[in-house]
Amino acid sequence: MQDIVKLMGPNSASYIEMSDQLGTIEQGKLADIVLLDGNPLDGYWNMLRTRVVFKGGVIVSDQRQAPATSSK
């Protein structure tokens, strides 16, 4: 699983010769970010538990649940 995570980040950016622009989260780099509800290193199924997706600095998918409100 660690190999898959590495393939999706710095190694891919290096392969396409864009590691100066992509591949790590750093100031000045482009980043599309996926937040998961689980550690992908604990099992591949956690890669399917997407909660928030940022693309170009904008949230394009938000699967977080709003906090429950009481009905008084």
PDB file of N, CA, C and O in Angstrom, chain B, residues numbered from 101:
ATOM      1  N   MET B 101       0.816  -1.189   0.000  1.00  0.00           N
ATOM      2  CA  MET B 101       0.000   0.000   0.000  1.00  0.00           C
ATOM      3  C   MET B 101       0.869   1.265   0.000  1.00  0.00           C
ATOM      4  O   MET B 101       0.525   2.255  -0.647  1.00  0.00           O
ATOM      5  N   GLN B 102       1.979   1.232   0.718  1.00  0.00           N
ATOM      6  CA  GLN B 102       2.864   2.405   0.718  1.00  0.00           C
ATOM      7  C   GLN B 102       3.380   2.691  -0.686  1.00  0.00           C
ATOM      8  O   GLN B 102       3.560   3.850  -1.062  1.00  0.00           O
ATOM      9  N   ASP B 103       3.618   1.641  -1.459  1.00  0.00           N
ATOM     10  CA  ASP B 103       4.083   1.836  -2.834  1.00  0.00           C
ATOM     11  C   ASP B 103       3.041   2.567  -3.667  1.00  0.00           C
ATOM     12  O   ASP B 103       3.388   3.417  -4.488  1.00  0.00           O
ATOM     13  N   ILE B 104       1.765   2.245  -3.465  1.00  0.00           N
ATOM     14  CA  ILE B 104       0.697   2.914  -4.214  1.00  0.00           C
ATOM     15  C   ILE B 104       0.656   4.394  -3.859  1.00  0.00           C
ATOM     16  O   ILE B 104       0.521   5.243  -4.740  1.00  0.00           O
ATOM     17  N   VAL B 105       0.772   4.702  -2.579  1.00  0.00           N
ATOM     18  CA  VAL B 105       0.751   6.101  -2.145  1.00  0.00           C
ATOM     19  C   VAL B 105       1.924   6.856  -2.769  1.00  0.00           C
ATOM     20  O   VAL B 105       1.758   7.987  -3.227  1.00  0.00           O
ATOM     21  N   LYS B 106       3.095   6.247  -2.788  1.00  0.00           N
ATOM     22  CA  LYS B 106       4.270   6.892  -3.399  1.00  0.00           C
ATOM     23  C   LYS B 106       4.067   7.104  -4.893  1.00  0.00           C
ATOM     24  O   LYS B 106       4.475   8.130  -5.438  1.00  0.00           O
ATOM     25  N   LEU B 107       3.437   6.135  -5.558  1.00  0.00           N
ATOM     26  CA  LEU B 107       3.202   6.264  -6.995  1.00  0.00           C
ATOM     27  C   LEU B 107       2.287   7.439  -7.328  1.00  0.00           C
ATOM     28  O   LEU B 107       2.411   8.043  -8.394  1.00  0.00           O
ATOM     29  N   MET B 108       1.378   7.761  -6.424  1.00  0.00           N
ATOM     30  CA  MET B 108       0.420   8.829  -6.692  1.00  0.00           C
ATOM     31  C   MET B 108       0.990  10.207  -6.412  1.00  0.00           C
ATOM     32  O   MET B 108       0.334  11.199  -6.731  1.00  0.00           O
ATOM     33  N   GLY B 109       2.150  10.319  -5.844  1.00  0.00           N
ATOM     34  CA  GLY B 109       2.689  11.619  -5.467  1.00  0.00           C
ATOM     35  C   GLY B 109       4.001  11.934  -6.133  1.00  0.00           C
ATOM     36  O   GLY B 109       4.057  12.135  -7.346  1.00  0.00           O
ATOM     37  N   PRO B 110       5.057  11.978  -5.351  1.00  0.00           N
ATOM     38  CA  PRO B 110       6.351  12.418  -5.866  1.00  0.00           C
ATOM     39  C   PRO B 110       6.877  11.591  -7.038  1.00  0.00           C
ATOM     40  O   PRO B 110       7.475  12.145  -7.960  1.00  0.00           O
ATOM     41  N   ASN B 111       6.669  10.297  -7.017  1.00  0.00           N
ATOM     42  CA  ASN B 111       7.200   9.466  -8.104  1.00  0.00           C
ATOM     43  C   ASN B 111       6.524   9.771  -9.433  1.00  0.00           C
ATOM     44  O   ASN B 111       7.191   9.826 -10.467  1.00  0.00           O
ATOM     45  N   SER B 112       5.210   9.968  -9.419  1.00  0.00           N
ATOM     46  CA  SER B 112       4.498  10.302 -10.659  1.00  0.00           C
ATOM     47  C   SER B 112       4.949  11.651 -11.192  1.00  0.00           C
ATOM     48  O   SER B 112       5.174  11.806 -12.392  1.00  0.00           O
ATOM     49  N   ALA B 113       5.080  12.612 -10.315  1.00  0.00           N
ATOM     50  CA  ALA B 113       5.514  13.947 -10.739  1.00  0.00           C
ATOM     51  C   ALA B 113       6.913  13.896 -11.340  1.00  0.00           C
ATOM     52  O   ALA B 113       7.197  14.558 -12.339  1.00  0.00           O
ATOM     53  N   SER B 114       7.771  13.111 -10.727  1.00  0.00           N
ATOM     54  CA  SER B 114       9.132  12.970 -11.246  1.00  0.00           C
ATOM     55  C   SER B 114       9.126  12.279 -12.607  1.00  0.00           C
ATOM     56  O   SER B 114       9.858  12.673 -13.514  1.00  0.00           O
ATOM     57  N   TYR B 115       8.301  11.252 -12.741  1.00  0.00           N
ATOM     58  CA  TYR B 115       8.234  10.497 -13.997  1.00  0.00           C
ATOM     59  C   TYR B 115       7.829  11.390 -15.168  1.00  0.00           C
ATOM     60  O   TYR B 115       8.358  11.252 -16.271  1.00  0.00           O
ATOM     61  N   ILE B 116       6.893  12.302 -14.927  1.00  0.00           N
ATOM     62  CA  ILE B 116       6.461  13.188 -16.006  1.00  0.00           C
ATOM     63  C   ILE B 116       7.259  14.504 -16.020  1.00  0.00           C
ATOM     64  O   ILE B 116       6.893  15.470 -16.689  1.00  0.00           O
ATOM     65  N   GLU B 117       8.352  14.502 -15.265  1.00  0.00           N
ATOM     66  CA  GLU B 117       9.274  15.626 -15.212  1.00  0.00           C
ATOM     67  C   GLU B 117       8.599  16.933 -14.797  1.00  0.00           C
ATOM     68  O   GLU B 117       8.829  17.988 -15.389  1.00  0.00           O
ATOM     69  N   MET B 118       7.755  16.836 -13.758  1.00  0.00           N
ATOM     70  CA  MET B 118       7.075  18.017 -13.243  1.00  0.00           C
ATOM     71  C   MET B 118       7.198  18.118 -11.726  1.00  0.00           C
ATOM     72  O   MET B 118       6.361  18.747 -11.078  1.00  0.00           O
ATOM     73  N   SER B 119       8.232  17.505 -11.156  1.00  0.00           N
ATOM     74  CA  SER B 119       8.368  17.513  -9.699  1.00  0.00           C
ATOM     75  C   SER B 119       8.605  18.914  -9.141  1.00  0.00           C
ATOM     76  O   SER B 119       8.458  19.129  -7.938  1.00  0.00           O
ATOM     77  N   ASP B 120       8.968  19.864  -9.992  1.00  0.00           N
ATOM     78  CA  ASP B 120       9.105  21.247  -9.528  1.00  0.00           C
ATOM     79  C   ASP B 120       7.738  21.918  -9.362  1.00  0.00           C
ATOM     80  O   ASP B 120       7.636  22.971  -8.734  1.00  0.00           O
ATOM     81  N   GLN B 121       6.688  21.309  -9.925  1.00  0.00           N
ATOM     82  CA  GLN B 121       5.345  21.880  -9.874  1.00  0.00           C
ATOM     83  C   GLN B 121       4.337  21.010  -9.122  1.00  0.00           C
ATOM     84  O   GLN B 121       3.348  21.518  -8.595  1.00  0.00           O
ATOM     85  N   LEU B 122       4.590  19.697  -9.074  1.00  0.00           N
ATOM     86  CA  LEU B 122       3.620  18.725  -8.546  1.00  0.00           C
ATOM     87  C   LEU B 122       4.288  17.727  -7.620  1.00  0.00           C
ATOM     88  O   LEU B 122       5.513  17.688  -7.507  1.00  0.00           O
ATOM     89  N   GLY B 123       3.466  16.915  -6.956  1.00  0.00           N
ATOM     90  CA  GLY B 123       3.981  15.743  -6.264  1.00  0.00           C
ATOM     91  C   GLY B 123       4.109  15.842  -4.762  1.00  0.00           C
ATOM     92  O   GLY B 123       4.079  14.825  -4.069  1.00  0.00           O
ATOM     93  N   THR B 124       4.250  17.046  -4.247  1.00  0.00           N
ATOM     94  CA  THR B 124       4.322  17.253  -2.801  1.00  0.00           C
ATOM     95  C   THR B 124       3.510  18.499  -2.461  1.00  0.00           C
ATOM     96  O   THR B 124       3.248  19.342  -3.320  1.00  0.00           O
ATOM     97  N   ILE B 125       3.121  18.596  -1.209  1.00  0.00           N
ATOM     98  CA  ILE B 125       2.363  19.761  -0.771  1.00  0.00           C
ATOM     99  C   ILE B 125       3.359  20.798  -0.266  1.00  0.00           C
ATOM    100  O   ILE B 125       3.908  20.689   0.830  1.00  0.00           O
ATOM    101  N   GLU B 126       3.571  21.798  -1.100  1.00  0.00           N
ATOM    102  CA  GLU B 126       4.504  22.881  -0.784  1.00  0.00           C
ATOM    103  C   GLU B 126       3.967  24.178  -1.358  1.00  0.00           C
ATOM    104  O   GLU B 126       3.219  24.173  -2.335  1.00  0.00           O
ATOM    105  N   GLN B 127       4.351  25.290  -0.745  1.00  0.00           N
ATOM    106  CA  GLN B 127       3.951  26.596  -1.255  1.00  0.00           C
ATOM    107  C   GLN B 127       4.419  26.754  -2.688  1.00  0.00           C
ATOM    108  O   GLN B 127       5.566  26.449  -3.015  1.00  0.00           O
ATOM    109  N   GLY B 128       3.523  27.234  -3.545  1.00  0.00           N
ATOM    110  CA  GLY B 128       3.857  27.486  -4.936  1.00  0.00           C
ATOM    111  C   GLY B 128       3.633  26.311  -5.866  1.00  0.00           C
ATOM    112  O   GLY B 128       3.732  26.467  -7.083  1.00  0.00           O
ATOM    113  N   LYS B 129       3.330  25.128  -5.322  1.00  0.00           N
ATOM    114  CA  LYS B 129       3.063  23.962  -6.159  1.00  0.00           C
ATOM    115  C   LYS B 129       1.568  23.787  -6.362  1.00  0.00           C
ATOM    116  O   LYS B 129       0.757  24.219  -5.543  1.00  0.00           O
ATOM    117  N   LEU B 130       1.224  23.149  -7.462  1.00  0.00           N
ATOM    118  CA  LEU B 130      -0.168  22.818  -7.749  1.00  0.00           C
ATOM    119  C   LEU B 130      -0.546  21.600  -6.918  1.00  0.00           C
ATOM    120  O   LEU B 130       0.266  20.694  -6.734  1.00  0.00           O
ATOM    121  N   ALA B 131      -1.780  21.578  -6.416  1.00  0.00           N
ATOM    122  CA  ALA B 131      -2.176  20.428  -5.604  1.00  0.00           C
ATOM    123  C   ALA B 131      -3.678  20.193  -5.707  1.00  0.00           C
ATOM    124  O   ALA B 131      -4.477  21.096  -5.460  1.00  0.00           O
ATOM    125  N   ASP B 132      -4.045  18.989  -6.069  1.00  0.00           N
ATOM    126  CA  ASP B 132      -5.401  18.503  -5.923  1.00  0.00           C
ATOM    127  C   ASP B 132      -5.315  17.538  -4.753  1.00  0.00           C
ATOM    128  O   ASP B 132      -4.475  16.639  -4.746  1.00  0.00           O
ATOM    129  N   ILE B 133      -6.178  17.720  -3.768  1.00  0.00           N
ATOM    130  CA  ILE B 133      -6.061  16.972  -2.515  1.00  0.00           C
ATOM    131  C   ILE B 133      -7.328  16.179  -2.261  1.00  0.00           C
ATOM    132  O   ILE B 133      -8.437  16.684  -2.437  1.00  0.00           O
ATOM    133  N   VAL B 134      -7.152  14.927  -1.845  1.00  0.00           N
ATOM    134  CA  VAL B 134      -8.257  14.063  -1.473  1.00  0.00           C
ATOM    135  C   VAL B 134      -8.093  13.706   0.000  1.00  0.00           C
ATOM    136  O   VAL B 134      -7.064  13.165   0.404  1.00  0.00           O
ATOM    137  N   LEU B 135      -9.111  14.012   0.800  1.00  0.00           N
ATOM    138  CA  LEU B 135      -9.102  13.651   2.217  1.00  0.00           C
ATOM    139  C   LEU B 135      -9.924  12.384   2.394  1.00  0.00           C
ATOM    140  O   LEU B 135     -11.067  12.308   1.943  1.00  0.00           O
ATOM    141  N   LEU B 136      -9.341  11.397   3.048  1.00  0.00           N
ATOM    142  CA  LEU B 136      -9.986  10.104   3.238  1.00  0.00           C
ATOM    143  C   LEU B 136     -10.436   9.932   4.679  1.00  0.00           C
ATOM    144  O   LEU B 136      -9.885  10.544   5.594  1.00  0.00           O
ATOM    145  N   ASP B 137     -11.440   9.097   4.866  1.00  0.00           N
ATOM    146  CA  ASP B 137     -11.904   8.750   6.205  1.00  0.00           C
ATOM    147  C   ASP B 137     -11.307   7.389   6.557  1.00  0.00           C
ATOM    148  O   ASP B 137     -12.018   6.388   6.641  1.00  0.00           O
ATOM    149  N   GLY B 138     -10.017   7.373   6.758  1.00  0.00           N
ATOM    150  CA  GLY B 138      -9.297   6.149   7.074  1.00  0.00           C
ATOM    151  C   GLY B 138      -7.890   6.221   6.527  1.00  0.00           C
ATOM    152  O   GLY B 138      -7.603   6.997   5.615  1.00  0.00           O
ATOM    153  N   ASN B 139      -7.038   5.427   7.078  1.00  0.00           N
ATOM    154  CA  ASN B 139      -5.638   5.405   6.669  1.00  0.00           C
ATOM    155  C   ASN B 139      -5.455   4.392   5.541  1.00  0.00           C
ATOM    156  O   ASN B 139      -5.670   3.198   5.752  1.00  0.00           O
ATOM    157  N   PRO B 140      -5.063   4.844   4.346  1.00  0.00           N
ATOM    158  CA  PRO B 140      -4.891   3.906   3.244  1.00  0.00           C
ATOM    159  C   PRO B 140      -3.796   2.876   3.504  1.00  0.00           C
ATOM    160  O   PRO B 140      -3.761   1.828   2.859  1.00  0.00           O
ATOM    161  N   LEU B 141      -2.906   3.170   4.444  1.00  0.00           N
ATOM    162  CA  LEU B 141      -1.862   2.194   4.767  1.00  0.00           C
ATOM    163  C   LEU B 141      -2.412   1.043   5.602  1.00  0.00           C
ATOM    164  O   LEU B 141      -1.774  -0.004   5.714  1.00  0.00           O
ATOM    165  N   ASP B 142      -3.598   1.232   6.189  1.00  0.00           N
ATOM    166  CA  ASP B 142      -4.238   0.160   6.956  1.00  0.00           C
ATOM    167  C   ASP B 142      -5.005  -0.800   6.058  1.00  0.00           C
ATOM    168  O   ASP B 142      -5.320  -1.917   6.469  1.00  0.00           O
ATOM    169  N   GLY B 143      -5.307  -0.378   4.844  1.00  0.00           N
ATOM    170  CA  GLY B 143      -6.018  -1.243   3.907  1.00  0.00           C
ATOM    171  C   GLY B 143      -6.485  -0.458   2.703  1.00  0.00           C
ATOM    172  O   GLY B 143      -6.863   0.709   2.811  1.00  0.00           O
ATOM    173  N   TYR B 144      -6.456  -1.106   1.562  1.00  0.00           N
ATOM    174  CA  TYR B 144      -6.802  -0.436   0.310  1.00  0.00           C
ATOM    175  C   TYR B 144      -8.233   0.107   0.319  1.00  0.00           C
ATOM    176  O   TYR B 144      -8.512   1.101  -0.351  1.00  0.00           O
ATOM    177  N   TRP B 145      -9.145  -0.527   1.067  1.00  0.00           N
ATOM    178  CA  TRP B 145     -10.540  -0.102   1.105  1.00  0.00           C
ATOM    179  C   TRP B 145     -10.680   1.319   1.633  1.00  0.00           C
ATOM    180  O   TRP B 145     -11.664   1.993   1.326  1.00  0.00           O
ATOM    181  N   ASN B 146      -9.729   1.782   2.412  1.00  0.00           N
ATOM    182  CA  ASN B 146      -9.793   3.153   2.908  1.00  0.00           C
ATOM    183  C   ASN B 146      -9.596   4.175   1.799  1.00  0.00           C
ATOM    184  O   ASN B 146      -9.962   5.340   1.958  1.00  0.00           O
ATOM    185  N   MET B 147      -9.026   3.755   0.681  1.00  0.00           N
ATOM    186  CA  MET B 147      -8.879   4.652  -0.470  1.00  0.00           C
ATOM    187  C   MET B 147     -10.251   4.973  -1.067  1.00  0.00           C
ATOM    188  O   MET B 147     -10.400   5.964  -1.782  1.00  0.00           O
ATOM    189  N   LEU B 148     -11.238   4.147  -0.781  1.00  0.00           N
ATOM    190  CA  LEU B 148     -12.585   4.337  -1.312  1.00  0.00           C
ATOM    191  C   LEU B 148     -13.453   5.191  -0.396  1.00  0.00           C
ATOM    192  O   LEU B 148     -14.594   5.499  -0.740  1.00  0.00           O
ATOM    193  N   ARG B 149     -12.935   5.573   0.749  1.00  0.00           N
ATOM    194  CA  ARG B 149     -13.702   6.328   1.744  1.00  0.00           C
ATOM    195  C   ARG B 149     -13.388   7.822   1.638  1.00  0.00           C
ATOM    196  O   ARG B 149     -12.911   8.435   2.593  1.00  0.00           O
ATOM    197  N   THR B 150     -13.659   8.391   0.477  1.00  0.00           N
ATOM    198  CA  THR B 150     -13.374   9.799   0.201  1.00  0.00           C
ATOM    199  C   THR B 150     -14.345  10.690   0.950  1.00  0.00           C
ATOM    200  O   THR B 150     -15.553  10.452   0.931  1.00  0.00           O
ATOM    201  N   ARG B 151     -13.826  11.713   1.608  1.00  0.00           N
ATOM    202  CA  ARG B 151     -14.674  12.662   2.330  1.00  0.00           C
ATOM    203  C   ARG B 151     -14.673  14.033   1.671  1.00  0.00           C
ATOM    204  O   ARG B 151     -15.738  14.629   1.512  1.00  0.00           O
ATOM    205  N   VAL B 152     -13.510  14.555   1.282  1.00  0.00           N
ATOM    206  CA  VAL B 152     -13.443  15.885   0.666  1.00  0.00           C
ATOM    207  C   VAL B 152     -12.420  15.839  -0.467  1.00  0.00           C
ATOM    208  O   VAL B 152     -11.361  15.224  -0.340  1.00  0.00           O
ATOM    209  N   VAL B 153     -12.754  16.503  -1.582  1.00  0.00           N
ATOM    210  CA  VAL B 153     -11.824  16.615  -2.712  1.00  0.00           C
ATOM    211  C   VAL B 153     -11.644  18.092  -3.036  1.00  0.00           C
ATOM    212  O   VAL B 153     -12.613  18.813  -3.271  1.00  0.00           O
ATOM    213  N   PHE B 154     -10.387  18.531  -3.044  1.00  0.00           N
ATOM    214  CA  PHE B 154     -10.024  19.885  -3.442  1.00  0.00           C
ATOM    215  C   PHE B 154      -9.379  19.809  -4.821  1.00  0.00           C
ATOM    216  O   PHE B 154      -8.466  19.010  -5.030  1.00  0.00           O
ATOM    217  N   LYS B 155      -9.838  20.624  -5.759  1.00  0.00           N
ATOM    218  CA  LYS B 155      -9.226  20.698  -7.081  1.00  0.00           C
ATOM    219  C   LYS B 155      -9.026  22.165  -7.400  1.00  0.00           C
ATOM    220  O   LYS B 155      -9.982  22.941  -7.437  1.00  0.00           O
ATOM    221  N   GLY B 156      -7.789  22.537  -7.627  1.00  0.00           N
ATOM    222  CA  GLY B 156      -7.486  23.929  -7.921  1.00  0.00           C
ATOM    223  C   GLY B 156      -7.873  24.866  -6.786  1.00  0.00           C
ATOM    224  O   GLY B 156      -8.251  26.013  -7.024  1.00  0.00           O
ATOM    225  N   GLY B 157      -7.778  24.380  -5.560  1.00  0.00           N
ATOM    226  CA  GLY B 157      -8.082  25.200  -4.401  1.00  0.00           C
ATOM    227  C   GLY B 157      -9.560  25.322  -4.067  1.00  0.00           C
ATOM    228  O   GLY B 157      -9.934  26.063  -3.158  1.00  0.00           O
ATOM    229  N   VAL B 158     -10.406  24.596  -4.800  1.00  0.00           N
ATOM    230  CA  VAL B 158     -11.851  24.661  -4.590  1.00  0.00           C
ATOM    231  C   VAL B 158     -12.364  23.278  -4.185  1.00  0.00           C
ATOM    232  O   VAL B 158     -11.950  22.265  -4.749  1.00  0.00           O
ATOM    233  N   ILE B 159     -13.263  23.245  -3.207  1.00  0.00           N
ATOM    234  CA  ILE B 159     -13.877  21.972  -2.835  1.00  0.00           C
ATOM    235  C   ILE B 159     -14.848  21.575  -3.940  1.00  0.00           C
ATOM    236  O   ILE B 159     -15.812  22.291  -4.214  1.00  0.00           O
ATOM    237  N   VAL B 160     -14.590  20.431  -4.575  1.00  0.00           N
ATOM    238  CA  VAL B 160     -15.467  19.948  -5.643  1.00  0.00           C
ATOM    239  C   VAL B 160     -16.349  18.791  -5.188  1.00  0.00           C
ATOM    240  O   VAL B 160     -17.319  18.449  -5.864  1.00  0.00           O
ATOM    241  N   SER B 161     -16.024  18.195  -4.062  1.00  0.00           N
ATOM    242  CA  SER B 161     -16.850  17.142  -3.481  1.00  0.00           C
ATOM    243  C   SER B 161     -16.678  17.189  -1.972  1.00  0.00           C
ATOM    244  O   SER B 161     -15.558  17.212  -1.461  1.00  0.00           O
ATOM    245  N   ASP B 162     -17.798  17.201  -1.271  1.00  0.00           N
ATOM    246  CA  ASP B 162     -17.755  17.245   0.190  1.00  0.00           C
ATOM    247  C   ASP B 162     -18.747  16.222   0.729  1.00  0.00           C
ATOM    248  O   ASP B 162     -19.957  16.445   0.709  1.00  0.00           O
ATOM    249  N   GLN B 163     -18.226  15.110   1.206  1.00  0.00           N
ATOM    250  CA  GLN B 163     -19.058  14.026   1.718  1.00  0.00           C
ATOM    251  C   GLN B 163     -19.064  13.968   3.238  1.00  0.00           C
ATOM    252  O   GLN B 163     -19.511  12.987   3.833  1.00  0.00           O
ATOM    253  N   ARG B 164     -18.557  15.042   3.866  1.00  0.00           N
ATOM    254  CA  ARG B 164     -18.606  15.088   5.328  1.00  0.00           C
ATOM    255  C   ARG B 164     -20.055  15.267   5.744  1.00  0.00           C
ATOM    256  O   ARG B 164     -20.839  15.923   5.059  1.00  0.00           O
ATOM    257  N   GLN B 165     -20.393  14.679   6.866  1.00  0.00           N
ATOM    258  CA  GLN B 165     -21.747  14.831   7.376  1.00  0.00           C
ATOM    259  C   GLN B 165     -21.800  16.038   8.291  1.00  0.00           C
ATOM    260  O   GLN B 165     -20.895  16.271   9.093  1.00  0.00           O
ATOM    261  N   ALA B 166     -22.868  16.800   8.159  1.00  0.00           N
ATOM    262  CA  ALA B 166     -23.059  17.950   9.044  1.00  0.00           C
ATOM    263  C   ALA B 166     -23.331  17.438  10.448  1.00  0.00           C
ATOM    264  O   ALA B 166     -23.926  16.373  10.610  1.00  0.00           O
ATOM    265  N   PRO B 167     -22.902  18.182  11.474  1.00  0.00           N
ATOM    266  CA  PRO B 167     -23.169  17.753  12.846  1.00  0.00           C
ATOM    267  C   PRO B 167     -24.675  17.674  13.090  1.00  0.00           C
ATOM    268  O   PRO B 167     -25.449  18.477  12.568  1.00  0.00           O
ATOM    269  N   ALA B 168     -25.066  16.699  13.886  1.00  0.00           N
ATOM    270  CA  ALA B 168     -26.477  16.536  14.207  1.00  0.00           C
ATOM    271  C   ALA B 168     -26.950  17.708  15.051  1.00  0.00           C
ATOM    272  O   ALA B 168     -26.230  18.184  15.927  1.00  0.00           O
ATOM    273  N   THR B 169     -28.156  18.165  14.783  1.00  0.00           N
ATOM    274  CA  THR B 169     -28.741  19.255  15.576  1.00  0.00           C
ATOM    275  C   THR B 169     -29.884  18.693  16.396  1.00  0.00           C
ATOM    276  O   THR B 169     -30.587  17.779  15.964  1.00  0.00           O
ATOM    277  N   SER B 170     -30.057  19.239  17.561  1.00  0.00           N
ATOM    278  CA  SER B 170     -31.152  18.782  18.407  1.00  0.00           C
ATOM    279  C   SER B 170     -32.429  19.506  18.016  1.00  0.00           C
ATOM    280  O   SER B 170     -32.400  20.678  17.641  1.00  0.00           O
ATOM    281  N   SER B 171     -33.519  18.819  18.105  1.00  0.00           N
ATOM    282  CA  SER B 171     -34.815  19.429  17.771  1.00  0.00           C
ATOM    283  C   SER B 171     -35.599  19.646  19.050  1.00  0.00           C
ATOM    284  O   SER B 171     -36.345  18.776  19.499  1.00  0.00           O
ATOM    285  N   LYS B 172     -35.416  20.824  19.626  1.00  0.00           N
ATOM    286  CA  LYS B 172     -36.104  21.166  20.881  1.00  0.00           C
ATOM    287  C   LYS B 172     -37.311  22.012  20.610  1.00  0.00           C
ATOM    288  O   LYS B 172     -38.017  22.398  21.542  1.00  0.00           O
TER     289      LYS B 172
END
